[in-house]
């Protein structure tokens, strides 16, 4: 295996174990492979490694061919630790954890996907750091490893040379972020488009969308309304307008909406508009005035109040630092 200092390639070691979640492995692999296809230089030299090597069976039944851990003889550029439903058993394997600790010490950067963060924490690699993991095990990470500052919301978190990501598909977002960090935004965008990803989610994106945070309505009409709200945040989304779309009275619509989703129409619309605005703030150069109009807020001041009420901070908090402040975009 080539050293990270060999500029012909960047060695990426993906550490796995029996019962690993297949997409935690295959997702990042495809991102790095496509980055190579579209001209990453130096290219990524990926390997999938388990403690003993040989065939490892993922939780889905997928058979993964792996190299033995002992084959990693040179410092890798990037260590990726996958997760899965059997991550607790893997964390209890002293030999595996000891190997992770040694390899991580020499790697340029260390990353985890999903509950792979539990293995990094077990190895002491997250002590005193900010980190995230799959939303369902954030509590476990915080309880068992109190020295870790667990962030439950983001898709991925970077703290120094350590990057941790949320569950499953977030591993692809993490891999895209690594590609962008190594080779720039254009290559990352090209890879995301080839993968037909809806959007390359920056780290600050929430793990769960507004659509997933509410109960799925029994009524097909209401499901169509939720999809319409997400698709058209700038439309007339007042309760009377939405009630007309459902062919209900305003009173009936409000009652049915709350009973079936667990929230009110107004709260859902506000959260959906904030989510849409947040996406544009993080992924476009549009001014805050343009975003406020596009997402149905009308004014920056109204958008500001909605952000404060929904996410507890200002829209400006989500503008990437790499973008210079532009005239007319500042938000108090």
Backbone bond lengths (Angstrom), bond angles and torsions (degrees), N, CA, C in turn:
res aa  C-N    CA-C-N  psi(-1)  N-CA   C-N-CA  omega(-1)  CA-C   N-CA-C  phi
1 X - - - 1.471 - - 1.515 110.05 -
2 X 1.324 117.08 136.82 1.459 120.59 -176.36 1.519 111.78 -77.39
3 X 1.290 114.86 148.49 1.451 120.96 175.90 1.514 110.38 -73.16
4 X 1.338 115.01 155.59 1.465 120.19 177.32 1.515 111.09 -63.39
5 X 1.342 116.51 -18.84 1.460 118.92 -179.49 1.516 111.96 -82.94
6 X 1.330 117.89 -10.70 1.455 121.68 177.16 1.516 108.13 -79.78
7 X 1.325 117.36 108.38 1.453 120.90 -171.59 1.521 113.40 -76.35
8 X 1.366 117.10 1.92 1.459 118.37 173.34 1.519 110.97 -70.41
9 X 1.317 117.32 -23.55 1.463 120.96 -178.85 1.520 110.53 -161.34
10 X 1.327 114.90 164.25 1.459 121.88 173.34 1.524 106.58 -112.29
11 X 1.297 117.42 114.66 1.462 121.33 -178.08 1.526 110.33 -74.52
12 X 1.321 116.12 121.22 1.461 122.33 178.20 1.523 108.07 -115.68
13 X 1.321 117.08 115.40 1.455 122.79 -179.80 1.526 108.44 -103.69
14 X 1.328 116.93 120.94 1.466 121.91 177.70 1.520 107.94 -104.83
15 X 1.321 116.34 113.54 1.461 122.02 -176.32 1.525 110.26 -90.19
16 X 1.340 115.97 128.72 1.463 121.19 -177.21 1.523 109.89 -131.21
17 X 1.324 115.78 175.09 1.456 123.16 -177.78 1.522 108.07 -155.75
18 X 1.323 119.47 162.41 1.466 120.93 179.46 1.525 111.58 -56.20
19 X 1.336 116.38 132.96 1.459 120.74 -179.39 1.506 113.90 85.62
20 X 1.336 117.68 8.78 1.465 121.25 178.62 1.532 109.86 -59.30
21 X 1.312 117.16 154.54 1.460 121.28 175.99 1.525 108.34 -79.46
22 X 1.315 116.42 120.06 1.462 120.32 -172.30 1.511 114.50 -56.31
23 X 1.329 117.84 -41.94 1.454 120.36 -176.81 1.527 111.89 -69.41
24 X 1.331 117.48 -24.58 1.462 120.04 175.00 1.525 111.24 -62.58
25 X 1.324 115.87 -24.60 1.456 121.92 -179.25 1.527 111.10 -96.51
26 X 1.336 115.01 -52.67 1.460 120.67 -173.80 1.530 111.52 -68.58
27 X 1.336 117.75 -37.59 1.469 120.59 -179.34 1.520 112.43 -56.81
28 X 1.349 118.49 -58.62 1.464 119.35 177.53 1.529 112.87 -60.32
29 X 1.346 117.48 -36.98 1.461 119.88 178.97 1.527 111.47 -57.79
30 X 1.340 116.47 -43.98 1.458 120.31 -179.12 1.532 111.36 -66.42
31 X 1.328 116.62 -37.10 1.467 119.74 178.31 1.528 110.08 -62.14
32 X 1.336 116.87 -48.01 1.462 119.81 -178.91 1.531 111.16 -66.29
33 X 1.339 116.92 -37.84 1.465 120.10 179.59 1.526 111.25 -64.41
34 X 1.335 116.47 -41.64 1.459 119.52 179.38 1.525 111.56 -70.70
35 X 1.327 116.39 -34.29 1.470 119.05 175.04 1.527 109.63 -59.06
36 X 1.335 116.45 -41.45 1.470 120.01 176.61 1.524 110.73 -62.94
37 X 1.327 115.64 -43.71 1.466 120.25 -178.01 1.526 111.52 -60.07
38 X 1.334 116.39 -34.66 1.461 120.00 -176.97 1.528 112.95 -98.67
39 X 1.324 116.13 19.68 1.457 118.55 166.42 1.509 118.44 103.55
40 X 1.333 119.19 17.59 1.463 119.63 177.14 1.525 109.68 -57.43
41 X 1.310 116.67 127.71 1.456 121.45 179.62 1.529 109.54 -141.44
42 X 1.330 118.34 113.53 1.453 126.44 3.12 1.528 112.39 -69.19
43 X 1.323 115.90 151.87 1.461 121.31 -179.22 1.526 110.51 -77.68
44 X 1.315 115.45 167.62 1.465 121.51 177.28 1.527 109.58 -92.94
45 X 1.316 116.35 131.74 1.459 122.23 173.87 1.522 106.94 -109.60
46 X 1.324 116.52 100.72 1.457 120.87 -172.53 1.524 111.72 -95.31
47 X 1.309 115.64 148.42 1.462 121.84 173.01 1.521 108.41 -145.09
48 X 1.319 115.51 144.27 1.464 122.01 177.16 1.522 107.02 -105.67
49 X 1.324 116.13 123.56 1.456 121.63 -169.89 1.526 110.98 -125.84
50 X 1.323 116.07 136.03 1.463 122.19 171.64 1.526 107.89 -124.62
51 X 1.297 117.25 170.10 1.464 120.07 -174.78 1.528 111.34 -59.90
52 X 1.336 116.93 -45.30 1.466 120.37 -175.88 1.522 113.70 -101.45
53 X 1.340 117.19 -12.63 1.446 120.09 -174.85 1.522 111.39 79.09
54 X 1.312 116.82 -176.97 1.460 120.42 -179.58 1.511 111.98 84.76
55 X 1.322 115.58 -163.99 1.464 121.22 -176.52 1.521 111.18 -83.16
56 X 1.328 115.28 127.25 1.464 122.62 175.60 1.521 107.41 -113.14
57 X 1.317 117.14 133.44 1.461 120.94 -179.27 1.527 108.97 -97.88
58 X 1.330 116.04 122.10 1.464 121.62 178.37 1.522 110.16 -73.91
59 X 1.328 116.18 169.52 1.463 120.56 -177.95 1.520 112.46 -62.32
60 X 1.331 117.48 -24.32 1.461 122.10 179.36 1.524 112.48 -83.44
61 X 1.335 116.87 -7.98 1.448 121.26 -174.93 1.518 112.97 97.95
62 X 1.330 117.69 -4.97 1.452 121.72 178.73 1.527 110.14 -66.22
63 X 1.322 116.70 129.84 1.465 121.34 178.56 1.520 109.32 -90.12
64 X 1.314 116.51 124.93 1.461 122.61 -178.73 1.524 109.95 -112.94
65 X 1.318 117.08 124.12 1.455 120.29 173.91 1.514 109.82 -79.07
66 X 1.330 117.80 128.06 1.465 121.11 -176.14 1.524 111.01 -127.75
67 X 1.319 115.17 156.54 1.450 122.66 172.82 1.524 108.69 -94.77
68 X 1.314 118.82 151.52 1.471 120.06 178.43 1.528 111.63 -70.17
69 X 1.315 115.99 148.79 1.459 120.79 -179.14 1.526 111.48 -56.62
70 X 1.329 116.81 -32.78 1.461 120.56 -178.36 1.523 112.95 -64.85
71 X 1.349 116.97 -14.56 1.464 120.04 179.77 1.525 112.15 -74.58
72 X 1.324 117.22 -14.67 1.468 121.17 179.34 1.518 107.31 -84.32
73 X 1.306 116.02 92.48 1.463 121.14 -175.56 1.518 113.49 -104.48
74 X 1.321 116.93 -14.01 1.469 120.77 179.03 1.524 108.98 -119.20
75 X 1.332 117.74 152.89 1.466 120.10 -179.69 1.531 111.22 -59.93
76 X 1.324 118.77 124.15 1.467 119.92 177.99 1.519 110.78 -77.70
77 X 1.307 115.32 158.63 1.459 119.79 172.77 1.516 109.63 -69.48
78 X 1.346 115.66 -48.68 1.466 121.08 -174.45 1.520 110.03 -135.73
79 X 1.322 115.89 130.53 1.463 122.33 172.27 1.520 108.15 -105.03
80 X 1.326 116.80 125.20 1.462 122.40 177.52 1.522 107.85 -115.05
81 X 1.323 117.47 121.64 1.460 121.38 178.87 1.523 108.34 -105.64
82 X 1.317 116.27 114.30 1.464 121.17 -179.08 1.528 110.45 -76.93
83 X 1.333 115.38 167.47 1.457 120.61 179.25 1.515 111.24 -121.36
84 X 1.310 115.45 -168.59 1.454 120.13 -179.93 1.509 111.38 157.52
85 X 1.326 115.31 175.02 1.451 120.14 -176.39 1.529 112.66 -68.35
86 X 1.331 117.55 -17.80 1.460 121.10 179.42 1.529 111.54 -101.83
87 X 1.323 117.16 19.68 1.469 119.71 -177.56 1.533 112.15 -64.15
88 X 1.330 117.39 -29.58 1.469 119.35 178.42 1.521 110.90 -64.65
89 X 1.346 116.19 -40.53 1.465 119.58 177.13 1.521 110.53 -65.38
90 X 1.333 116.37 -40.47 1.464 119.85 178.74 1.526 110.80 -64.17
91 X 1.338 115.94 -37.43 1.464 120.13 179.76 1.522 111.83 -66.55
92 X 1.326 116.62 -22.39 1.466 120.79 179.74 1.529 112.38 -86.76
93 X 1.331 117.44 -5.62 1.456 122.19 -179.93 1.532 108.94 -84.73
94 X 1.322 116.63 103.19 1.460 120.87 -173.99 1.522 112.57 -61.68
95 X 1.325 116.29 -37.66 1.466 119.39 -179.52 1.526 110.82 -65.02
96 X 1.339 116.06 -43.10 1.462 120.46 -179.63 1.517 110.70 -65.16
97 X 1.330 116.58 -45.01 1.470 120.72 -179.41 1.525 110.55 -65.48
98 X 1.324 116.74 -39.27 1.460 120.17 178.19 1.522 111.72 -63.07
99 X 1.334 115.36 -39.94 1.463 119.79 177.39 1.527 110.83 -65.07
100 X 1.335 117.18 -43.42 1.469 120.45 177.61 1.517 110.78 -58.42
101 X 1.320 116.13 -42.77 1.457 120.19 -178.14 1.530 110.79 -62.44
102 X 1.319 116.69 -42.44 1.460 120.68 -178.45 1.530 111.52 -68.33
103 X 1.320 116.97 -46.51 1.466 120.16 -178.32 1.525 110.77 -66.96
104 X 1.327 116.60 -39.95 1.466 120.43 -179.70 1.517 111.45 -61.93
105 X 1.327 116.31 -32.90 1.456 120.14 -178.39 1.517 113.44 -63.20
106 X 1.327 116.84 -27.68 1.462 120.05 -177.55 1.529 113.37 -104.83
107 X 1.344 117.39 -9.70 1.464 120.78 -178.10 1.522 111.06 -74.39
108 X 1.343 115.46 148.74 1.473 119.14 175.87 1.512 111.36 -64.63
109 X 1.329 116.25 -38.41 1.466 119.75 176.19 1.520 108.96 -147.66
110 X 1.317 113.88 155.09 1.458 122.42 -176.31 1.516 108.17 -126.26
111 X 1.334 117.30 131.88 1.456 120.40 -176.76 1.520 110.50 -135.52
112 X 1.327 115.23 161.18 1.460 120.05 174.33 1.512 109.51 -140.73
113 X 1.315 115.10 151.93 1.454 122.46 175.97 1.529 107.53 -117.02
114 X 1.330 115.81 132.77 1.458 120.71 174.18 1.538 110.00 58.58
115 X 1.346 117.15 -135.40 1.460 121.14 -176.90 1.523 112.70 -74.91
116 X 1.329 117.63 5.03 1.452 119.65 170.88 1.520 111.19 -58.68
117 X 1.341 116.70 -20.89 1.467 120.38 176.52 1.525 111.41 -61.28
118 X 1.329 117.21 -29.76 1.463 120.27 178.20 1.520 110.83 -64.30
119 X 1.339 116.47 -35.28 1.452 120.12 178.98 1.530 110.80 -71.56
120 X 1.347 115.97 -40.11 1.467 118.73 176.26 1.532 110.34 -62.24
121 X 1.333 115.76 -41.31 1.465 119.83 179.78 1.527 110.55 -64.69
122 X 1.329 116.28 -41.80 1.477 120.81 179.53 1.523 110.44 -61.47
123 X 1.320 116.40 -32.94 1.465 120.73 179.03 1.522 112.48 -82.22
124 X 1.332 117.47 -0.54 1.459 121.42 -179.80 1.506 114.29 79.02
125 X 1.325 116.49 13.14 1.466 120.42 -175.13 1.525 113.73 -84.20
126 X 1.345 116.50 -8.83 1.462 119.95 179.05 1.525 112.51 -109.38
127 X 1.318 117.80 3.73 1.468 120.79 -178.66 1.523 110.50 -57.60
128 X 1.330 116.15 125.34 1.454 121.57 177.97 1.509 114.42 73.96
129 X 1.326 117.09 10.79 1.468 120.75 -178.29 1.526 111.16 -113.23
130 X 1.344 114.25 159.49 1.461 120.77 169.86 1.523 108.18 -83.67
131 X 1.316 116.65 143.24 1.466 119.85 -178.24 1.519 109.69 -157.98
132 X 1.330 114.77 162.58 1.459 119.96 173.86 1.521 108.37 -137.16
133 X 1.318 115.57 172.11 1.453 122.76 177.69 1.520 107.13 -159.76
134 X 1.318 116.99 -173.59 1.460 120.50 178.04 1.527 109.22 -56.39
135 X 1.320 116.05 139.03 1.471 119.65 -174.39 1.527 112.43 -54.33
136 X 1.338 117.29 -30.80 1.463 119.82 -175.03 1.523 113.24 -75.47
137 X 1.336 117.95 -15.21 1.463 119.78 179.92 1.522 112.91 -119.53
138 X 1.333 116.81 10.49 1.468 119.24 176.10 1.529 110.51 -59.32
139 X 1.331 116.50 -41.18 1.463 120.40 179.36 1.516 111.86 -62.57
140 X 1.312 116.24 -41.07 1.466 121.13 179.47 1.526 110.28 -64.73
141 X 1.313 116.99 -43.27 1.466 120.72 178.78 1.526 110.58 -60.86
142 X 1.337 116.06 -44.02 1.467 120.19 -178.71 1.528 111.89 -67.73
143 X 1.331 116.67 -38.52 1.463 121.04 -177.26 1.521 112.36 -71.83
144 X 1.311 116.57 -45.95 1.467 120.82 -175.78 1.525 113.10 -80.71
145 X 1.337 116.53 -22.47 1.465 119.62 -177.87 1.529 109.11 -132.05
146 X 1.330 117.15 74.77 1.471 121.33 -174.96 1.518 114.46 -63.36
147 X 1.337 117.79 -15.95 1.464 119.29 178.60 1.522 112.10 -78.75
148 X 1.333 117.09 -6.01 1.460 121.82 178.81 1.521 109.59 -94.76
149 X 1.299 117.63 132.06 1.464 122.40 176.29 1.530 108.00 -88.59
150 X 1.312 116.08 96.54 1.462 121.34 -172.83 1.525 110.53 -83.31
151 X 1.333 116.40 126.86 1.456 122.60 175.04 1.522 108.03 -107.20
152 X 1.326 115.96 115.91 1.461 120.11 -171.74 1.521 114.00 -84.45
153 X 1.326 117.92 -14.98 1.453 119.10 -172.97 1.518 117.53 -91.44
154 X 1.337 119.12 -44.80 1.465 119.82 -168.09 1.523 114.70 -68.90
155 X 1.334 114.40 157.67 1.457 121.10 174.06 1.531 109.71 -70.29
156 X 1.326 117.02 -39.75 1.464 119.88 173.19 1.520 109.10 -151.88
157 X 1.320 114.95 158.70 1.464 122.38 -177.75 1.522 108.27 -132.50
158 X 1.326 115.73 134.96 1.460 120.19 174.20 1.520 108.80 -113.02
159 X 1.335 116.05 129.20 1.458 121.77 173.80 1.524 107.05 -133.80
160 X 1.323 115.50 99.92 1.448 119.71 -176.26 1.515 111.01 66.00
161 X 1.320 116.75 -128.41 1.464 119.40 -179.11 1.526 112.65 -88.51
162 X 1.315 116.55 1.96 1.463 120.88 -178.08 1.527 110.66 -104.66
163 X 1.332 115.94 124.40 1.459 122.98 177.32 1.528 107.84 -118.05
164 X 1.323 117.50 130.02 1.464 121.55 175.97 1.523 108.84 -125.07
165 X 1.328 116.31 146.99 1.463 119.22 -177.67 1.512 111.42 -128.83
166 X 1.313 114.79 164.40 1.459 121.80 176.86 1.528 109.36 -74.38
167 X 1.308 116.68 -162.28 1.448 120.39 -169.55 1.508 116.97 -81.46
168 X 1.318 115.33 148.39 1.456 127.75 164.03 1.531 111.96 53.20
169 X 1.349 118.77 -102.75 1.461 120.44 -174.99 1.532 111.95 -64.32
170 X 1.333 117.91 -20.12 1.465 119.76 176.95 1.524 111.04 -62.92
171 X 1.337 117.21 -21.60 1.451 119.88 175.54 1.517 111.93 -62.74
172 X 1.339 116.96 -30.92 1.463 120.61 176.69 1.527 109.92 -72.48
173 X 1.342 116.80 -37.77 1.465 119.97 175.52 1.523 110.31 -62.21
174 X 1.332 115.59 -41.42 1.460 119.90 178.41 1.523 110.66 -62.87
175 X 1.331 116.58 -47.10 1.462 120.17 179.95 1.530 111.19 -61.10
176 X 1.328 117.03 -39.83 1.467 120.06 176.63 1.523 110.81 -62.98
177 X 1.332 116.58 -38.67 1.462 119.78 178.20 1.526 110.67 -64.54
178 X 1.333 116.91 -36.95 1.466 119.99 177.62 1.525 110.58 -66.81
179 X 1.343 116.30 -40.58 1.462 120.36 177.36 1.525 109.80 -62.57
180 X 1.335 116.38 -44.18 1.465 119.45 178.87 1.519 111.00 -62.24
181 X 1.325 116.64 -41.09 1.455 120.88 179.90 1.521 110.85 -63.50
182 X 1.335 117.13 -36.63 1.466 121.74 -177.77 1.520 113.29 -82.62
183 X 1.344 116.48 -38.50 1.461 120.36 -167.29 1.531 115.07 -128.22
184 X 1.329 117.47 -2.80 1.455 119.47 177.72 1.519 113.92 101.84
185 X 1.346 114.29 163.62 1.461 121.38 -173.68 1.525 112.86 -68.73
186 X 1.328 117.91 -32.02 1.463 119.83 -176.64 1.524 111.51 -63.21
187 X 1.320 116.98 -44.02 1.461 119.57 179.76 1.527 110.22 -66.80
188 X 1.326 117.52 -41.85 1.471 120.46 178.99 1.522 110.68 -60.63
189 X 1.338 117.11 -41.08 1.460 120.71 179.13 1.526 110.99 -66.14
190 X 1.318 116.84 -39.99 1.463 120.35 178.12 1.524 110.98 -61.05
191 X 1.322 116.88 -42.59 1.460 121.14 178.62 1.525 110.72 -65.56
192 X 1.339 116.64 -43.19 1.462 120.34 179.57 1.525 110.98 -60.82
193 X 1.323 116.62 -40.78 1.464 119.99 178.82 1.524 111.28 -65.23
194 X 1.320 116.68 -41.17 1.465 120.40 -179.99 1.536 110.47 -63.62
195 X 1.323 116.39 -33.95 1.464 121.57 179.22 1.528 112.45 -82.68
196 X 1.345 116.45 -0.78 1.466 122.65 -178.90 1.527 110.22 54.07
197 X 1.324 115.32 41.46 1.461 119.82 175.18 1.526 108.21 -80.85
198 X 1.331 116.46 138.53 1.457 121.48 -176.71 1.513 111.18 -56.99
199 X 1.330 116.11 -42.57 1.453 121.39 178.11 1.515 107.24 -163.17
200 X 1.329 116.07 145.96 1.460 120.32 172.22 1.515 106.63 -78.09
201 X 1.340 116.50 102.26 1.457 121.00 -173.94 1.521 111.04 -75.95
202 X 1.328 118.55 121.64 1.461 119.70 173.99 1.519 110.27 -64.84
203 X 1.337 116.10 166.79 1.456 120.27 -176.26 1.511 115.03 -57.50
204 X 1.346 116.90 -32.93 1.454 119.62 -176.99 1.514 114.62 -75.47
205 X 1.340 117.11 -5.59 1.459 118.67 179.62 1.523 109.81 -64.41
206 X 1.349 117.84 143.49 1.466 120.19 178.82 1.521 111.11 -69.04
207 X 1.349 116.22 148.94 1.458 120.42 178.62 1.527 111.29 -64.19
208 X 1.319 116.78 -41.00 1.456 121.25 -177.90 1.519 110.38 -110.47
209 X 1.329 117.30 131.56 1.458 120.85 177.31 1.515 109.72 -75.24
210 X 1.323 115.68 166.05 1.464 120.83 177.86 1.528 110.11 -57.67
211 X 1.323 116.59 -37.76 1.461 120.93 -179.39 1.523 111.53 -61.21
212 X 1.332 116.83 -34.81 1.458 120.29 -177.60 1.521 113.36 -85.21
213 X 1.316 116.41 -15.20 1.460 119.29 -177.04 1.529 113.23 -84.67
214 X 1.327 117.13 -12.46 1.461 120.26 177.71 1.522 109.48 -105.91
215 X 1.318 116.12 161.61 1.459 119.87 176.22 1.523 110.34 -67.35
216 X 1.325 116.15 144.43 1.459 120.04 177.73 1.525 108.72 -73.50
217 X 1.341 118.09 121.28 1.464 120.34 -177.21 1.533 111.85 -64.07
218 X 1.308 115.34 146.95 1.464 120.31 174.50 1.525 110.23 -72.87
219 X 1.316 116.22 -35.17 1.455 121.77 -176.82 1.529 111.02 -75.62
220 X 1.337 115.87 128.51 1.453 120.12 176.88 1.522 110.88 -63.82
221 X 1.340 116.95 -34.87 1.467 119.60 177.81 1.526 111.19 -60.74
222 X 1.333 115.66 -42.73 1.462 118.60 -179.94 1.529 111.09 -68.17
223 X 1.328 117.37 -37.15 1.468 119.57 176.67 1.522 110.30 -60.96
224 X 1.328 116.44 -39.20 1.465 120.26 177.70 1.522 110.77 -66.45
225 X 1.331 116.80 -35.76 1.467 120.94 178.02 1.521 110.33 -64.85
226 X 1.337 117.45 -44.08 1.470 120.18 178.99 1.525 110.52 -60.75
227 X 1.319 116.43 -41.65 1.466 120.12 179.10 1.527 110.83 -65.91
228 X 1.322 117.04 -39.56 1.460 120.80 178.50 1.520 111.24 -63.61
229 X 1.315 117.68 -42.12 1.465 121.51 179.49 1.523 110.40 -61.51
230 X 1.336 116.31 -43.83 1.466 120.01 -179.75 1.527 111.31 -67.59
231 X 1.335 116.53 -35.03 1.462 121.40 -176.23 1.526 112.46 -79.56
232 X 1.322 116.84 -31.84 1.471 121.00 -173.45 1.522 111.31 -129.87
233 X 1.344 118.54 66.97 1.470 119.80 -177.07 1.521 113.25 -64.26
234 X 1.335 118.19 -20.41 1.455 120.56 -178.57 1.515 114.09 -88.68
235 X 1.340 117.39 -2.01 1.464 120.93 -179.38 1.525 110.98 -76.04
236 X 1.325 115.89 174.08 1.463 120.92 173.92 1.523 107.60 -72.03
237 X 1.313 116.01 105.43 1.461 121.43 -177.34 1.523 111.05 -113.28
238 X 1.317 115.56 27.66 1.462 119.42 175.42 1.516 108.90 -66.90
239 X 1.316 116.85 158.10 1.472 120.61 -179.66 1.530 111.62 -59.12
240 X 1.351 119.46 -43.62 1.474 118.35 177.74 1.528 112.57 -59.83
241 X 1.351 116.91 -40.27 1.471 120.12 -178.99 1.524 110.84 -67.04
242 X 1.325 116.65 -41.59 1.466 119.98 179.07 1.520 111.24 -68.91
243 X 1.327 116.51 -37.00 1.470 120.26 178.38 1.529 110.46 -63.01
244 X 1.323 116.42 -40.15 1.470 119.77 178.02 1.522 110.82 -62.22
245 X 1.330 117.06 -38.98 1.463 120.24 178.60 1.532 111.51 -63.17
246 X 1.313 115.61 -29.31 1.471 119.79 179.67 1.532 112.09 -93.84
247 X 1.328 115.90 1.22 1.476 120.41 -177.42 1.523 110.69 55.92
248 X 1.331 116.46 45.00 1.462 122.64 178.13 1.516 109.13 -127.89
249 X 1.299 115.08 160.29 1.456 118.74 171.09 1.515 108.18 -72.96
250 X 1.333 116.96 159.23 1.463 120.92 -179.48 1.524 110.48 -57.61
251 X 1.310 116.66 -43.64 1.461 121.17 -177.13 1.527 111.33 -65.77
252 X 1.321 116.35 -44.32 1.463 120.16 -179.77 1.525 110.76 -66.63
253 X 1.336 115.48 -42.44 1.451 119.44 179.93 1.527 111.29 -59.31
254 X 1.322 116.61 -48.02 1.463 120.42 -179.62 1.513 111.98 -60.10
255 X 1.341 116.25 -41.49 1.460 120.12 -178.62 1.535 111.30 -68.07
256 X 1.333 116.52 -45.14 1.465 120.87 -178.84 1.530 110.76 -67.37
257 X 1.308 116.55 -41.38 1.466 121.04 -179.53 1.529 110.30 -58.76
258 X 1.321 115.52 -48.00 1.463 119.01 -177.58 1.523 111.65 -67.81
259 X 1.323 116.74 -38.95 1.462 119.74 -178.62 1.538 111.05 -65.79
260 X 1.333 116.31 -37.88 1.455 118.64 -173.70 1.536 114.02 -90.60
261 X 1.316 117.81 -22.91 1.471 119.63 -178.98 1.522 113.57 -108.50
262 X 1.316 116.91 -21.01 1.450 120.34 -178.13 1.513 114.36 86.17
263 X 1.327 117.33 7.24 1.464 121.24 177.68 1.522 109.10 -145.10
264 X 1.329 116.19 173.23 1.462 119.83 -179.91 1.522 110.33 -90.83
265 X 1.341 117.64 158.36 1.469 119.23 176.55 1.521 112.52 -57.44
266 X 1.334 116.38 -42.92 1.456 119.99 -178.25 1.516 112.49 -61.84
267 X 1.335 116.82 -43.53 1.468 120.37 -179.76 1.522 110.82 -66.23
268 X 1.331 116.72 -39.06 1.465 119.78 -179.85 1.524 110.96 -67.33
269 X 1.314 117.13 -42.67 1.466 120.91 179.15 1.526 109.77 -62.59
270 X 1.326 116.91 -46.02 1.461 120.12 -179.26 1.535 110.69 -60.16
271 X 1.335 116.60 -46.36 1.464 120.03 -179.68 1.527 111.55 -64.38
272 X 1.329 116.65 -37.75 1.466 120.57 179.59 1.522 110.56 -66.50
273 X 1.322 116.59 -41.18 1.461 119.94 178.93 1.523 111.26 -67.26
274 X 1.314 117.23 -38.39 1.464 120.54 176.92 1.522 109.73 -63.60
275 X 1.329 116.96 -42.11 1.466 120.24 179.00 1.530 110.99 -62.59
276 X 1.326 117.02 -43.76 1.466 121.01 178.93 1.525 110.64 -63.90
277 X 1.332 116.71 -42.85 1.466 120.31 179.61 1.520 110.85 -65.77
278 X 1.305 115.61 -40.94 1.467 120.13 179.84 1.526 110.59 -60.90
279 X 1.329 116.13 -39.66 1.466 119.83 178.71 1.530 110.93 -63.30
280 X 1.335 116.32 -44.16 1.460 119.87 179.86 1.525 111.92 -67.33
281 X 1.325 116.74 -38.05 1.463 120.53 178.74 1.521 110.44 -61.33
282 X 1.337 115.83 -39.73 1.461 119.96 -175.21 1.522 113.71 -83.90
283 X 1.323 117.36 -20.71 1.467 118.69 -171.67 1.529 114.48 -121.69
284 X 1.324 117.90 1.57 1.464 119.26 -178.33 1.521 110.46 -135.61
285 X 1.328 115.14 170.19 1.467 121.61 176.41 1.530 111.69 -99.30
286 X 1.322 117.21 9.89 1.461 120.29 -178.45 1.524 110.58 -61.02
287 X 1.319 116.53 146.77 1.455 120.55 177.01 1.524 109.29 -72.73
288 X 1.303 116.06 163.47 1.462 119.68 178.79 1.532 110.89 -65.31
289 X 1.333 117.07 -32.72 1.465 119.54 176.51 1.521 110.79 -63.14
290 X 1.343 116.61 -44.09 1.460 120.66 178.62 1.522 111.62 -63.66
291 X 1.310 116.07 -41.75 1.463 120.35 -179.25 1.523 110.72 -66.59
292 X 1.333 116.36 -40.88 1.468 119.80 179.33 1.520 110.93 -60.28
293 X 1.341 116.91 -41.25 1.469 120.10 178.83 1.531 110.89 -69.31
294 X 1.314 116.64 -45.45 1.462 121.03 -177.53 1.520 111.91 -60.81
295 X 1.310 116.68 -36.69 1.468 121.01 -174.74 1.521 113.45 -94.84
296 X 1.328 117.08 8.28 1.450 119.74 171.73 1.507 116.63 87.21
297 X 1.336 117.66 9.08 1.461 119.66 179.19 1.520 112.04 -81.92
298 X 1.313 116.59 -27.36 1.454 120.69 -178.90 1.503 112.60 87.42
299 X 1.331 117.30 -57.59 1.463 121.16 -178.30 1.521 110.37 -128.53
300 X 1.329 115.41 158.37 1.458 120.58 177.14 1.528 110.66 -62.80
301 X 1.347 116.00 -36.70 1.459 119.80 -178.93 1.532 110.97 -62.75
302 X 1.334 116.91 -41.64 1.463 120.14 177.99 1.534 110.52 -65.57
303 X 1.322 116.26 -41.22 1.470 120.06 178.03 1.525 110.27 -62.93
304 X 1.326 116.14 -41.19 1.465 120.98 178.45 1.523 110.78 -58.02
305 X 1.336 117.10 -46.46 1.463 120.28 -179.16 1.529 111.33 -64.97
306 X 1.346 116.72 -38.06 1.466 120.44 179.85 1.534 110.47 -65.42
307 X 1.327 117.21 -40.27 1.465 120.52 177.92 1.526 110.75 -63.97
308 X 1.327 115.89 -44.40 1.467 119.47 -179.54 1.523 110.57 -60.71
309 X 1.321 115.88 -40.43 1.460 119.98 -177.06 1.525 111.95 -74.64
310 X 1.340 117.17 -33.93 1.460 120.74 -173.32 1.519 113.24 -91.61
311 X 1.346 117.56 -45.66 1.468 120.11 -176.21 1.522 113.13 -117.49
312 X 1.330 116.80 0.08 1.458 120.65 173.14 1.509 115.84 74.31
313 X 1.332 117.69 18.92 1.456 120.15 177.36 1.520 108.77 -153.10
314 X 1.327 116.82 -177.61 1.454 120.86 -175.42 1.525 111.79 -93.44
315 X 1.337 118.55 159.45 1.465 120.74 176.46 1.521 112.90 -58.18
316 X 1.335 117.05 -35.40 1.448 120.63 -178.66 1.515 113.79 -60.48
317 X 1.318 116.48 -22.03 1.468 121.11 179.27 1.525 111.64 -62.34
318 X 1.331 117.01 -24.02 1.461 120.28 -174.29 1.522 113.51 -100.79
319 X 1.317 117.81 0.31 1.459 119.81 176.25 1.524 108.57 -75.91
320 X 1.343 118.27 124.03 1.468 120.08 -179.48 1.521 110.95 -55.70
321 X 1.315 115.80 139.31 1.460 121.08 -177.00 1.518 112.62 -65.11
322 X 1.332 116.81 -24.98 1.462 119.09 -178.33 1.515 112.29 -67.98
323 X 1.349 118.00 -15.86 1.461 119.61 -178.94 1.500 110.34 -93.27
324 X 1.311 119.79 126.19 1.463 121.61 178.50 1.514 111.19 -66.70
325 X 1.325 114.56 149.21 1.465 118.47 178.22 1.526 109.70 -68.08
326 X 1.299 115.85 134.77 1.458 120.92 -178.36 1.510 110.46 -108.62
327 X 1.317 114.94 151.55 1.456 119.47 -179.99 1.519 109.54 -58.63
328 X 1.318 116.66 134.61 1.465 121.49 176.63 1.500 113.87 84.88
329 X 1.382 117.77 5.73 1.445 118.56 -177.78 1.529 113.37 -110.91
330 X 1.296 116.56 -7.99 1.460 118.32 -175.81 1.523 110.93 -66.70
331 X 1.308 114.85 141.39 1.467 121.10 177.20 1.515 107.09 -121.52
332 X 1.311 118.10 133.15 1.461 119.59 -177.67 1.523 111.17 -67.63
